[in-house]
């Protein structure tokens, strides 16, 4: 088994787990839904919401390993400078923090909604609905740093750099939700490129005929 493939492929694992988390929970209530609708949702879907939180937490673990592989690739291309690779890492860590917050809120709502007062459920739901700035900032920083790093130092395909740059700019606008979705595509793209390189580097040299 090529162990060098594990770290790059954790990017794909992150995306798969994140998608699974959203599919399991479905559309959660918004802040404009009625008090009765919000409380009923968490009482009726407690297991699904808790599982969704656990999946999102696991996705955050996978993203951490992917960031390690990505930073190594960017630093190798940037030589000893490595400034932009650090920006990419910081942006990714902010995504992890934001996703972990959502994971904790979801698990709490799924696990304890029937034991909490209605006001607490409403407060947690509001946070689960609107506490998106940590993820949004992380998305913008990650993509802007990645785009600039690739366009300046290569290391990854230039088209990927341009796409990441556009997504990073979009992340600073009201189109931030679409930037979040598009970031999953970028992460899968990077994972495939890094995995292919790892596979090639592990290919044994051809035997030299006598």
C-alpha positions as CSV (number, residue, x, y, z in Angstrom):
1,X,0.0,0.0,0.0
2,X,1.3,3.4,-0.9
3,X,1.1,5.2,2.4
4,X,2.0,8.6,0.8
5,X,-1.5,8.5,-0.8
6,X,-3.3,8.7,2.6
7,X,-2.7,12.3,3.4
8,X,-3.6,13.8,0.0
9,X,-6.8,11.7,-0.2
10,X,-8.0,13.0,3.2
11,X,-9.1,16.1,1.3
12,X,-11.6,13.9,-0.6
13,X,-12.6,12.3,2.7
14,X,-13.3,15.7,4.2
15,X,-15.6,16.6,1.3
16,X,-17.4,13.2,1.5
17,X,-18.0,13.5,5.2
18,X,-19.1,17.1,5.0
19,X,-21.7,16.2,2.3
20,X,-22.8,13.3,4.4
21,X,-23.3,15.5,7.4
22,X,-25.5,17.9,5.5
23,X,-27.5,15.1,3.9
24,X,-28.1,13.4,7.2
25,X,-29.4,16.5,9.0
26,X,-31.4,17.9,6.0
27,X,-32.4,21.5,6.0
28,X,-32.3,22.8,9.6
29,X,-34.6,25.5,10.8
30,X,-33.7,29.2,10.2
31,X,-34.0,32.1,12.6
32,X,-37.2,33.2,11.0
33,X,-39.0,29.9,11.6
34,X,-41.6,29.7,14.4
35,X,-40.7,28.7,17.9
36,X,-42.8,25.6,17.5
37,X,-41.3,24.5,14.2
38,X,-37.7,24.9,15.5
39,X,-38.3,22.9,18.7
40,X,-40.3,20.2,16.9
41,X,-37.6,19.8,14.3
42,X,-34.9,19.0,16.9
43,X,-37.2,16.7,18.9
44,X,-38.3,14.8,15.9
45,X,-34.8,14.6,14.3
46,X,-32.5,14.3,17.3
47,X,-30.5,11.3,16.1
48,X,-30.0,12.7,12.6
49,X,-28.8,16.0,13.9
50,X,-26.4,14.4,16.4
51,X,-25.0,12.1,13.8
52,X,-24.6,15.1,11.5
53,X,-22.5,16.9,14.1
54,X,-20.3,13.8,14.6
55,X,-19.7,13.4,10.9
56,X,-18.8,17.1,10.6
57,X,-16.3,16.7,13.5
58,X,-14.7,13.7,11.7
59,X,-14.5,15.8,8.5
60,X,-12.6,18.4,10.4
61,X,-10.0,15.8,11.4
62,X,-9.6,14.7,7.8
63,X,-9.2,18.4,6.7
64,X,-6.3,18.8,9.2
65,X,-4.3,16.0,7.6
66,X,-5.1,17.3,4.1
67,X,-3.7,20.7,5.1
68,X,-0.5,19.1,6.2
69,X,0.0,17.5,2.8
70,X,-1.0,20.7,0.9
71,X,1.3,22.9,2.9
72,X,4.2,20.5,2.3
73,X,3.6,20.7,-1.5
74,X,3.3,24.5,-1.5
75,X,6.5,24.9,0.6
76,X,8.3,22.6,-1.8
77,X,7.3,24.8,-4.7
78,X,8.0,28.1,-2.9
79,X,11.4,27.1,-1.6
80,X,12.3,28.5,1.8
81,X,9.9,31.4,1.6
82,X,6.7,29.6,2.5
83,X,4.7,32.7,3.5
84,X,1.7,32.0,1.3
85,X,1.7,28.3,2.3
86,X,1.3,29.6,5.9
87,X,-1.7,31.7,4.9
88,X,-3.3,28.7,3.2
89,X,-2.8,26.7,6.4
90,X,-4.3,29.5,8.6
91,X,-7.3,29.7,6.3
92,X,-7.8,26.0,6.5
93,X,-7.5,26.0,10.3
94,X,-10.2,28.7,10.4
95,X,-12.4,26.4,8.4
96,X,-11.7,23.6,10.9
97,X,-12.6,25.9,13.8
98,X,-15.8,27.0,12.2
99,X,-16.8,23.5,11.2
100,X,-16.1,22.2,14.7
101,X,-18.3,24.9,16.2
102,X,-21.1,23.9,13.9
103,X,-20.4,20.2,14.8
104,X,-20.7,21.0,18.5
105,X,-23.8,23.0,18.1
106,X,-25.5,20.3,16.1
107,X,-24.5,17.5,18.5
108,X,-25.8,19.5,21.4
109,X,-29.1,20.2,19.8
110,X,-29.5,16.6,18.7
111,X,-28.4,15.1,22.1
112,X,-30.0,17.5,24.6
113,X,-32.9,19.4,22.9
114,X,-35.5,17.4,24.9
115,X,-33.8,18.4,28.1
116,X,-33.1,22.1,27.4
117,X,-35.5,25.0,28.0
118,X,-37.1,26.3,24.8
119,X,-35.1,29.5,25.0
120,X,-31.8,27.6,25.0
121,X,-32.9,25.5,21.9
122,X,-33.8,28.7,20.1
123,X,-30.5,30.3,21.0
124,X,-28.5,27.3,19.8
125,X,-30.5,27.1,16.6
126,X,-29.8,30.8,15.9
127,X,-26.1,30.2,16.4
128,X,-26.3,27.1,14.2
129,X,-28.0,29.1,11.5
130,X,-25.9,32.4,11.6
131,X,-22.5,31.7,13.1
132,X,-20.9,31.3,9.7
133,X,-18.3,34.0,9.8
134,X,-15.4,31.7,11.0
135,X,-16.0,29.4,8.1
136,X,-16.6,32.3,5.6
137,X,-13.3,34.0,6.6
138,X,-11.5,30.7,6.5
139,X,-12.9,30.0,3.0
140,X,-11.7,33.4,1.7
141,X,-8.3,33.2,3.3
142,X,-7.7,29.6,2.2
143,X,-8.6,30.2,-1.4
144,X,-6.9,33.6,-1.8
145,X,-3.7,32.2,-0.3
146,X,-3.9,29.1,-2.4
147,X,-4.6,31.0,-5.6
148,X,-1.7,33.4,-5.1
149,X,0.7,30.7,-4.0
150,X,0.0,28.6,-7.2
151,X,0.1,31.6,-9.5
152,X,3.3,32.9,-8.0
153,X,5.3,29.7,-7.2
154,X,3.5,27.0,-9.2
155,X,3.5,23.6,-7.5
156,X,0.0,22.9,-8.6
157,X,-1.8,23.5,-12.0
158,X,-2.2,27.2,-12.8
159,X,-5.9,26.8,-13.7
160,X,-6.5,25.6,-10.2
161,X,-4.8,28.7,-8.9
162,X,-7.1,31.0,-11.0
163,X,-10.2,29.1,-9.8
164,X,-9.1,29.3,-6.2
165,X,-8.5,33.0,-6.6
166,X,-11.9,33.7,-8.0
167,X,-13.5,31.6,-5.2
168,X,-11.6,33.5,-2.6
169,X,-12.8,36.8,-3.9
170,X,-16.4,35.5,-4.1
171,X,-16.0,34.5,-0.5
172,X,-15.8,38.1,0.5
173,X,-19.1,38.9,-1.2
174,X,-22.7,37.8,-0.5
175,X,-22.0,34.8,-2.8
176,X,-20.0,33.3,0.1
177,X,-22.3,30.2,0.3
178,X,-21.5,29.3,-3.3
179,X,-17.8,29.9,-2.5
180,X,-18.1,27.4,0.3
181,X,-19.6,24.8,-2.1
182,X,-16.9,25.5,-4.8
183,X,-14.1,25.1,-2.2
184,X,-15.1,21.5,-2.0
185,X,-14.3,21.2,-5.7
186,X,-10.9,22.8,-5.2
187,X,-10.0,20.5,-2.3
188,X,-11.0,17.4,-4.4
189,X,-9.0,18.8,-7.3
190,X,-5.9,19.3,-5.1
191,X,-6.3,15.9,-3.5
192,X,-6.3,14.2,-6.9
193,X,-3.2,16.1,-8.1
194,X,-1.3,15.4,-5.0
195,X,-2.3,11.7,-4.9
196,X,-1.2,11.3,-8.5
197,X,2.2,12.7,-7.7
198,X,2.5,10.5,-4.7
199,X,1.6,7.5,-6.8
200,X,4.2,8.4,-9.5
201,X,6.9,8.9,-6.8
202,X,6.3,5.4,-5.4
203,X,6.4,3.7,-8.8
204,X,9.5,1.4,-8.8
205,X,12.0,2.1,-11.6
206,X,11.9,-0.3,-14.6
207,X,14.4,-3.1,-14.5
208,X,17.4,-2.6,-16.6
209,X,17.9,-5.5,-19.0
210,X,21.2,-7.4,-18.9
